[in-house]
Structure formats: structure tokens, C-alpha cells
Amino acid sequence: MIKITLKSYFIFKIKSFLFHFIKNIKKKYFFIGPFFMPRKIDKFTILISPHVDKHARDQIQIKHFKVILYIKKFDKKLLNFLFKNKYIDGIYIKYNFL
């Protein structure tokens, strides 16, 4: 079984990758998922004017999206495809063999 974890700052990149990936593998392979995990939000507060006005601040937030997909039965062709397409712009892909 392969556990595929996708991480990105942009949900539309993950969804477009999943659409094409699942469209190609659903005919031949048995998979479970995708499971969309709760998004993680990091919030930062930055002082704009540290000398005079302490109330002048900017707030920034960064959202992290994560999706998990399991593939039960696989073969050599799927492994070659996965390792060939490991580096996609904007998406961090991690493979775990269970």
C-alpha cells in the first residue's frame, strides 16, 4: 500500500493534480481517498512603525493545505509514474510504503 501526501499553499493546485491523477489511475488501480485534512493557518503580526506608533501593525496569514490518498494495489508502471512526477510546481509530494 502506498500513502501519498500532498501539501501546498494553494488548494486549486492540489485539486487540479488530484483530478488528473485520479482520472488516470481509477481504471486500473484500487485507491482510497482523497482525504482533505483541516487546513493549518499561521498568523503573524508585524509592527510597521516600531518607534512612534505602536498601534500601526499589519497582520499576515499563511494557509497550508494537506491531502492524503492511499493506493492499495500497484505495479512497476505506477511506481515509475509516481517517481517521475514527484516535482510539480507548488505541490510537495511525499510517498510512504506501508
C-alpha positions in Angstrom: 0.0 0.0 0.0 1.3 3.5 -0.8 0.3 6.5 1.2 0.6 9.7 -0.9 0.6 13.0 1.0 0.2 16.3 -0.9 1.0 19.6 0.7 0.6 23.1 -0.8 -0.2 26.7 -0.1 -2.8 26.7 -2.9 -5.9 24.4 -2.8 -6.6 24.7 -6.5 -3.2 23.2 -7.4 -3.9 20.2 -5.3 -7.4 19.8 -6.7 -6.2 20.0 -10.3 -3.4 17.5 -9.6 -5.9 15.1 -8.0 -8.4 15.4 -10.8 -5.8 14.4 -13.5 -4.1 11.8 -11.2 -7.4 10.0 -10.2 -8.7 10.2 -13.7 -5.7 8.2 -15.0 -5.4 5.6 -12.2 -9.1 4.8 -11.4 -9.4 2.4 -14.3 -6.5 0.1 -13.3 -5.7 0.6 -9.6 -7.7 0.5 -6.4 -7.4 3.6 -4.3 -8.9 5.0 -1.1 -9.5 8.7 -0.7 -8.6 11.5 -1.2 -8.9 12.8 2.4 -8.7 16.5 2.8 -7.2 17.3 6.1 -8.1 20.5 8.1 -6.1 23.5 6.9 -3.4 24.9 9.1 -3.3 28.7 9.4 -0.1 30.6 10.6 -0.8 34.2 11.6 1.9 36.9 12.0 1.7 40.4 13.3 4.3 42.9 12.1 4.9 46.4 13.6 5.1 48.9 10.8 6.3 51.8 12.9 8.2 50.5 15.9 9.4 53.9 17.2 6.4 56.2 17.5 3.0 54.4 16.9 2.7 51.0 18.5 -0.8 50.5 17.1 0.4 50.6 13.5 0.5 46.9 12.7 0.0 44.6 9.7 -1.3 41.0 10.1 -0.4 38.3 7.6 -1.7 34.8 7.4 -0.4 31.7 5.5 -2.7 28.7 4.9 -1.3 25.2 4.5 -3.5 22.6 2.7 -2.9 18.8 3.0 -4.5 15.8 1.2 -3.9 12.1 1.8 -4.5 9.4 -0.8 -4.0 5.6 -0.4 -3.3 3.2 -3.3 -3.8 -0.5 -2.4 -2.6 -2.5 -5.4 0.1 -1.1 -7.6 2.8 -2.3 -10.1 6.1 -1.1 -11.5 4.5 1.3 -14.1 2.7 3.2 -11.3 5.9 3.5 -9.3 7.8 4.8 -12.3 5.0 7.3 -13.0 4.9 8.5 -9.3 8.7 9.0 -9.1 8.9 10.7 -12.5 6.2 13.2 -11.4 7.5 13.9 -7.9 8.4 17.5 -8.5 5.4 19.6 -9.5 5.4 23.4 -9.0 3.6 24.4 -5.9 3.0 20.9 -4.5 5.1 18.9 -2.1 4.5 15.2 -2.6 5.6 12.6 -0.1 5.3 8.8 -0.6 5.2 6.2 2.2 5.1 2.5 1.6 3.0 0.7 4.2 
